[in-house]
């Protein structure tokens, strides 16, 4: 059975690109923001990994990261931040807050796939 990746990004095109590169190895689920991600998790869905953008409507990715890492049921799920924000202080802050990795957009899908494999395979 394929491992499941939850993709949180308000840009559907990013989710489609990720799904194209990952679908042979992983089952990808896309939701457009952190609030829907929270609801999906609370419905009993547990992915093996979450990829989230930072800038999203309703709930930002960094707020979602803080929520998930403070929740006993979900804090063990690895989170990769995939964002156009290329600030060293932002990367350091989110890695300290529990993100497994931080990748800047535009990104190399093959590099992302290798980073995912190192985390969950």
N, C-alpha and C positions, 0 to 999 in steps of 0.2 A: 504494500500500500504506500502511495506517495505521501510524503510529508506535506503539510499544509502551511501556506504563507498568506498572512493577511496583509494586504496593501492598502494603506490609508493615504489618499492623495486626492485633492479636489480636481486635478487635471486627469480626465479619463485617458488622454493620449499617453501619459506616463504609465498608467496602469496597464494599458494595452501593450506598450513596448516591454514592460517587465514581464507580463504574461507570456508574450511570444518567446522571450529568451528563457523563461523558467518552466514553461508548461510540460516539457518533456521529462523533467525531473521532479517537479513539485505541482501540487494542486493549489492554484492561486485564487484568492477571494479578494475582490476590490470593493472598498467602501469610500465615499467621498469626504468623510471627516471623522474626527475623534469621537464625537457623540454617537454616531452610528456604530463606530468600532466598539465603544463601551457597551451599547445595547446588544450587539452581536455576541460579545464575550459573555455577558450576563445571561444570555439565552442558552448557555452551555457549550458554546463553540470554543475549542481550545486549539489555536494554531501552534505550530512548532516554532514560528518566527513571525515577527511583525516588522514591516517596512513602513515608515511614516515620513511624510513631509512635515515641515514645521509650519509654514503659512497655509492655514486652511480656515474656512468659515466655521462657525459654531464652536469648535474647540481646536486650539493650536496643537501641533504635534508635541511640543515640549510640555504642554499641560497634560496631554494624554500620557506621555512618558511618566510624568510625576504621579498621575493617577494609578497607572498599572504597577509601578514599582512600589507603591504604598498599599497595594491590595494583596492580601495573603493568598488569594486564589490564583492570581495571575502574575505575580512578581517574578516568577521563574522563567517566563516567556522572554526570550531574547528579542531586543528591539534594535533595528538599524535605522538611523536617521538618514534620509535622502533629501537633501535640501540645496537650494540655490544660495543660501546664506553661507558665504565663505569667510567667516570670521573665526580666527583662532580662539578667541575668548569664548565664543558661542560653542565651538566644538568641544573645548575643554570642559565647559560647564555641563554640557549634556552627557559627555562620557563620565564625568564625576557623578551625575545624577542617575546613572545606570544604563545608558545606551551601550550596546555591545560594539557599535561602530558608527562612524559618521562619514557619509560619502557626499561629495559636492556634485551638484548638477552643473553642467552636463556630465554624465558619467559613462564609463565604459561598461556595457552590460556583461561582458565576459569577466571583468574584474569583480563586479558585484556578485556574479554567480560563484566565483572562487571564494569570496569572502563569506557567502552564505554557507557553502559546503564546509568551510572551516568551523563555522559556528554550530551547525545542526547535523552534519553527517558524521 
